[in-house]
Structures are given as C-alpha cells and as structure tokens.
Amino acid sequence: MSNIELAFLMMAALLVLMSIRIPIALAMLACGAAGYSMIGGVPALLEYLGTAPVSKFSTYDLSVVPLFLLMGELATRSGITAELFKTCNTWIGRQRGGIAMAAVAGCAAFGAICGSSLATASTMGKVALPEMKRLNYSGSLAAGALAAGGTLGILIPPSMVLIIFAVLTEQNISKMFIAAFIPGFLAAGGYILAIAIYVRIYPNAGPRGEKTTLAQKIKSTKDVWHITTIFLIVLGGIYMGIFTPTEAASVGVILTAILAVTHGKMRLDGLLVCLMRTAVSAAMIFFIVLGADLFSVFIALSRLPDLGVELIQNSGLSAYTILVLMLLTYLVMGCFLDSLAMILLTIPIYFPMIMAMDFGIPTADVGIWFGILALIVVEVGLITPPVGMNVFIIKSFDDSLKLKECFKGVIPFLLSDFVRVALLIIFPSITLGLVHLIG
C-alpha cells in the first residue's frame, strides 16, 4: 500500500470512528498514530509523542483558549443576555419583525464577549423565544432568527474555532480577529436584512412589538454600559495593539468576573462551576489539538498535500474555482460533522494547497482570508440540515416547534450567508482591509 492510499484509508477510518460517536480527539489520535507508525515506524512515533505534546502545549498562543472560555462562562452566568436583548428590543422592536432583529443584534453583542456559537444560541434563545411566542411570531421565523443569530458567536471575535485555526496554521491570532470583525458584522446586518425582507413578504410572521419612548431607549442603553465597556477594552485593545490576545483575555476575565459578581450576583459556588466547566472544555480542546497535530503530521508524511498541489497545478482550473469547490465540501460535511471537526479534518490537506495557489493577493494575506471564508462556511453548517446543532438547541426550548418548520425558517439566513460568502470571495479587501489599516 502506498502512502497516499494509506492517507485515504486513515481518513476513511477517521470518518467511521466519528460516525460511531468516538470522540474526535481520540479518533484523530488513533488514526494519526496508526498512519505515522506505518510510515515512520513505532520508534519514530514514540519519539514524537515524547516531545510534541510539551512543545505544542507550551505555546504562548494556546494560553488564550482557557481565558476566553472562562470569560464566556462568566458572561453566561452574569445574566447580561436579557439586558442585551431588552436594549436591542427597545430600539428596534417596534418595527415589523423587530424582535427577531433585536435577537440577532443581541446575539452579535453577546458573541463579542462569549465566543461560542452554541452558548450564544442557547442563552439568547431562552430570553428571546418566549417574547416572540407572546407576540405570535411564526415558529419558522423565531427559530430561524435565533439559530442563525447564534452562529455569530463563532465568527465575531473572540472565537474558539478561529483561535484553533490560527494555532494549527501558525497565523497571527490578532490579525485573524481583526479580519473577522467586518465579515462578522456583515453577517449580523445580512441577517437583519433577511428578516426585513421576510416580514415584508409574510407580514403576519413578525408582528410589531410594543412602542417605546426615547427616555426608555436611553435608559435601556445605560443599562448595558458595562457590557459595552468590556467589549471596547478587550477587542479595542487588541485592534489598537495595546494588548496581545492573551493579555486582552486576562483583562476580559477580570472585568467579566466583576460584572458577574456585582450584576449577576454570582457567589463562590458559581465561580467554582465556571472554573470547572472551563477546565473541562479547555482539556477537551487541548486533547483535540494534540490529536489534530498528530494527524496533520501523518498527512504531511504521506505527501497527500503535495499530491493535491500537483493535481491543482495540472488541472487547468483557476484558483478561485478550486477555492469554491473546497468551500462546497464544507457544506456537504456540515450535514454530518460539527464545525471543529470540519476544520481539523480538512486543514492539513486544504491549507497547503491554498497557500500554493495564486489569488492575486500577497501570500501572507491568503491564509487569513481563507481562514475567515472557511470559518463562515463552517458556521453555515450549524444551521443546515440534517445536523444543524443550533437549530436543535432552539427547538429544545419549545416542544411545539416542528423540526421541519425550524429548518424552513433558516432558509432566508442561508441565502444571506451565500451572498456574503460570494462578496468576500470576489472582494478580499472586505476581509483584509482592516488588517492592512490597523496592522
């Protein structure tokens, strides 16, 4: 068996293991170890395992992971979700479909502190879904808006998947955060526009909310000043070069902890729960990183990426055509894999191929640009059938929602995503402009 055939065999084995619910970290570690030992021998594998984990986990960049995870846990327990939704609803809830728009805006604001798509969808769904039901919003629009809004947590910095991508591909985390800023808020704007068009076609789907006065709007805005302050200090500090991402995360943890204690009335038992959940999540992510690193090394040893580069160079297809085909595979994989699994499985193969192609932009920019595109398409997988984790989370809050109805509701938001991806492919400057301006 050739090394290329072995690589395909191990990739197939990896998919099989994941399909039978073997944890992705263990599956990647097992397949990577088996492939590595068959190419380089068991002694070489043992030597790698003796040094690589220490080298990988002593990387300064990875220290940002538990800090942002803890920040997200504290933000979730601080009770700020309700206030974010209330403020957004006060300003735009009076419009037709306004409460759904407020939920999307609240998801964007919460995602800028939390960094987790599933947590964003879960916390905002608990707050916004009952309000939309009270005003007789259609189940499709309510579920679609909340599920799609939740995906903003994975794109608007800080984002755990974005950090993992940066670490695996040796990209600058600060630049990745900066590059994600405009696409993230384009996503929020696109979702709000999708709601506006939807309720214009189906007026009864999103009735108007209650009218509010200017005084109520100003008061609600004052109620979230602390959240705005944390956002400006953490992300503003990164974008302005005041903090590294790790330093910004440390400051964010302290500020969010103060907010959780003073505002969310969190006590010692709550803090211990946050620390325990952070430890479990960080350990899981680090184990995944170790498995992905070993699997990536095996793929590199098999020379499968080199073969891919050679095939691309001889295919006669343009770089943009190949990029689109790669992104389409993410949509297919999103039907049965989660976001992190898709990134970990494809990056060892796709990234070297992308870096070898000419897109008419500097090579240093290609990795950042592709990372944001991949993250967006992976984000779409969170709301596409039949998996659509965000959709299942929203449905779990209301048994009366039918799954078919929920997936029907995400269609306008998927169309918005497709338009956004097309714009980012055609105009890379949308992603890279802020990076060049600040960097």
Buried (B, 14 or more C-beta within 10 A) or exposed (E): EEBEEBBEBBBEBBBEBBEEEBBBBBBBBBBBBBBBBBBBEEEEBEEBBEEBBEEBEEEEBBBBBBBBBBBBBBBBBBBBBBBBBBBBBBBBBBBBBBBBBBBBBBBBBBBBBBBBBBBBBBBBBBBBBEBBBEBEBBBBBBBBBBBBBBBBBBBBBBBBBBBBBBBBBEBBBBBBBBBBBBBBBBBBBBBBBBBBBBBEEEEEBBBBBEEBEEEBBEEBEEBBEBBEEBBEBBBEBBBEEEBBBBBBBBBBBEBBBBBBBEBBEBEEEBBEEBBEBBEEBBEBBBBBBBBBBBBBBBBBBBBBBBBBBEEBEEEEBEBEEBBBEBBEEBBEBBEBBBBBBBBBBBBBBBBBBBBBBEBEBEEBBBBBBBBBBBBBBBBBBBBBBEBBBBBBBBBEBBEEBEBEBBBBBBBBBBEBBBBBBEBBBEEBBBBBBBBEEBB
